[in-house]
Amino acid sequence: MKVLDKDSAVFLDFDGTLVDIVGTPQAVVLPQGLLHTLTALHELLGGAIACISGRSYQDLTGWLGNTPLALVGSHGAELLGAAPPNSQLQDLATWCSRELQAWPSTLVETKSCGLALHWRQAPQAESKVRQLADQLLQALPEHRLCEGKKVLELVPRQSNKGIALQQLMQRPEFRGKRPIFVGDDYTDIPAMQAAQNLGGVALAVGDRVQDYAQGGFNGPAQVIDWLRRSAHALREEAEARSLP
Ligand SMILES: [Mg+2]
């Protein structure tokens, strides 16, 4: 994969793109040196780097809050800040947890703007989870259903990762640059399309969304290697420019 140049604006998904997907969302491990590489790229790209995740803004901040990256949570619904708490979502999450009591390995994740039902560790619960998701959809008409890897999620209808990318591209540090989006899952497709519509590139991690991309990586380790090589090349280029 060709390394980034200084006119790139980089948009990265988190799970499955920067970190390997593991049993539960809280069990992921940040690869060594990742925060350092992201921070270096932020400087070298003049601030044009963001992470757009399906995690809540608050959750994402726990992982990447020590970097200066622009952070977007909840599939675009939380642009650079957390949404206020929503008691209806809390109540529905409690109800779901009760309904799923027979499958203790399922996980009901309450998010600031939605709800996620995970069955990665309880494959036999899939049909019950699908049934609950349909019931949730009726209770939350302003939401739509998104499917990920062994997870069904209710997300706000009016936002997606593509809209978030377009909004970030209007900010001074991103404006006029060439957007490059990297993601691995279906909820990344709107952002992959938005990057291409703005004259940029979409890159896929794994094979799930490769039909929407112009290139890709086989896993997070390859993405990180590419980011690291890009930072190195950008640093050398900047140093060459500053020579008398
Ligand atoms: Mg992902």
Boltz pocket constraint, residues with backbone or C-beta under 6 A from the ligand:
constraints:
  - pocket:
      binder: B
      contacts: [[A, 13], [A, 14], [A, 15], [A, 16], [A, 17], [A, 183], [A, 184], [A, 185]]
      max_distance: 6.0
